[in-house]
Amino acid sequence: MEARDRLALSLDVDDLVEAMRLARLLRPWFGVAKIGIELYYAAGPEAIGALRGLGYSVFCDLKLHDIPTTVHRAARVLGALAVDFVNMHASGGEVMLRAGVEGFAAGALAGGLPPPRALAVTILTSEGERPPSVLAERVAAAVESGCAGIVCSAHDLHDARLLAPRMLTVVPGIRPEGVPAHDQAAPVTPRAAIDAGADILVIGRAVTAADDPVAAATALTASI
């Protein structure tokens, strides 16, 4: 992977114009654009096409969690829209995850698109403490369902790697030194996450809310 393909720009805004302003400004440092729930609800598929037009891979951070049939159908739509990554709650279980994986792949195949990658969210970074067995159960569900990767905190990376060494790891909760943690219960620096084995870092307010986003992105890249 190229360096910038390991950095996902979190566009957690509810306005497509603002999202595109940030995406254009920060394109030199980021290869993946993450569409959060706010932006998807505000702009829908238009946001996907607009960001792909800038050359980004698109990660729809929609955290699908419903009955298997509904998740399959929703994921199929996203696959047909050329979404590269979509995530689902691993707490939904293996059957639901598999339905999403299959639907996502089927949508891309029907559109003649490259195979996309479904991700399972293990434990939200805002959850804090929980029994160790929870991570093992959810990673196992991701593996058995055919997910390409998992979303987990950097603090869970070591254990997750032992459980599923070949899975892609996507890590949110990234905060450079001196940047407020906001609502993240387990923030880590970009360098620490890379050293722990993260494949893709999700970067949001540390850059987008900075007084000078370009300077913040430059410093962040230099730190890793």
N, C-alpha and C positions, 0 to 999 in steps of 0.2 A: 504494500500500500504506500502511496505517496504521502508525504507529511500532512498536507492539508486534507487528504481523504480520511485522516484519523481525527479530524476536528469537525464536530457538528454544531452549527450555529442554531441556538434555540430561539426561535422567533415566537416567543410567548406574548404576542400582542393581538389585539382584536381588530386591526385595521390593515388591509392589504397594502395600501399606499405606504404606511410606515414600515411594514415588513419588507417591502421591496426596496425602500430607501436603505435600510440596514443591510439587506442582502447584497445590494450593489456595492455599498461602501466597503463591506468586509469580505467580498469574494476572493481577494488575493490570499486570504488566510484560511478560508474554510471551504471544504469540498462537499459537505453534507449540510442541507438545510432541514431543520426539524420544525414541522408544522404542529403546533400544540392545539389543544382543544379549542381555545379561544379563537385562534385564527381560522381553524377549519369551520367552526360554527359561523363565523363572520363572512368568510369568502368561499368556503367549500372547494370543489375541484378546481376552480379558477386559480387558487393559490398554488396548487400542484403544478399546473401548466406554466404559470408565470415563473416559478422558481426553476423549473427544468429549463426554461428558456434562457436562464442566466448561466446554465451549465452545472447546476447543482445536482447531486443525487438527493432524493427526497425521502425523508423519514417522517411518516405520519405517526405522531405520538398520540394515538387515540385510546390506547389501553382498552381494547375490546374485551368485554366480559358480559356474556349473555348465554342463552341456550346455544348448543352447538350449531343448529341450523341457521340461526340468525348471524352468528359469528362467521360461518362459512360464506353466507351471502354477502355480508358487508365486506369481508376480506376479498372476495372475488371482484367486487366493484373496484376496490382500491388497486388490485392487481392489474385490472384492465386500464386504469388511469396512469399506468407507468410509475407507480410508487415503488421505490426501491426497498424500503424497510417499513414494516408496521409492527406495533407491539400489542401484546395481549397480556392480561393478568394471568400469571401462572397459577394463582389461587383458584382459577376456574377449572383446573384439572386437566388431565391428559386428553380426555375425549374432546373437550372444547378446544384445546390448543391444536389438536390434530385437525379438527374441522377448519380452523382458521388457516393453518398451514396449507391444507389442500385447496381451500377456496382461493387463497392468495395466489398460489401457483397456477390454478386453473384460469384465473382472470388474466394473468400475464400471458399464458400460453395462447389463449383465445385471441389476444391482441398481437400475437407475433413478437412478444417482448422477451428480453432476457429473464431468466429465473430470478424472482425477487427473494428477499430474506425476511422471514418472520422471526420476531424476537419475543421472548417471554420475560415479563417483568417479575423478578423474584420477590423482592421486598422493597417497598417505597423507601427512599432515603429519609423521609420524614417520620417513619414509624419508630425509630429508636430501637430499644432493646426488645428481643423476642427469643424464644427457645431456639437453640441451634438446629433442631430437627426440621424447623420450617424451611430453612434454606435448602437442606438436602432433599426434602420432599418436592420442592418446587423445581429445583434443577433437574431432578429425575424425571419429572413430568415434561419438562422442556425437551430433554433428550429423547424420551420415548415417543413423543408426539412428532418428532422430526423438525423441531425449530432449528434455525440456523445459528441462533445465538441467544444470549440472555442480557437483560438489563439489570445491573446490580451495583451496589456501592463499592467503592474501592476497598473498604474494610472487609467485604465478603469475597474479594477476588481470589485470595489464596485458597480458601475452602472450595469456592466454585470451580477453580482450575483443577483441583484434585478430583472433583466429582465429574467434570466434563472438560478435559484438557483441550479438545478440538473445537469447542464452541467459540464463536465470536463473542467478545465481551464489550458491552457498551456501558459506559460509566457516567452518570450524572453527578450532581453535587460537587462540581469542580470550582474551587475558589483559590486564586493565587494569594500569596502572602499579603496580608493587609486589607483584603477585600471582605466585607461583612458576610456572614454565613446565611443571612436572611432566614428562611424557614427550613434549611437543610440541617438534619440532625447529625449527619456524619460527613461534613465537607472535607475534602483533601486538596492539596495543591496539584496542579497538572503534572509536575515532575514525579510526585509520589505515586500518582495513578499510573503513569507510564511504567515506572519501575516495578509496580505491583503486577503488571501484565495486562493493563487495559489496552484494547484494540482501538476503540473509538471513544473520545472524550466529548461529552455534551457540555457546551459552554453557552451560558445565557447572560444573566445580568452582570456578571463580572466584566463583560465587554459591552453589551448593549446599553447598560445603564451607566457606563463610565462617562466622565466629563469629556473624554477624548477617546471614542471607541477605537480609532485607528491606532493610537498610541498603546491602548490596552491590549489590542490584538497583537501588536508587534512585540510587546514585552512578554505576553503569554507564550508566543511562539519561541521567543529566545530562551525562555525558561525550560523548554523541553528539547 
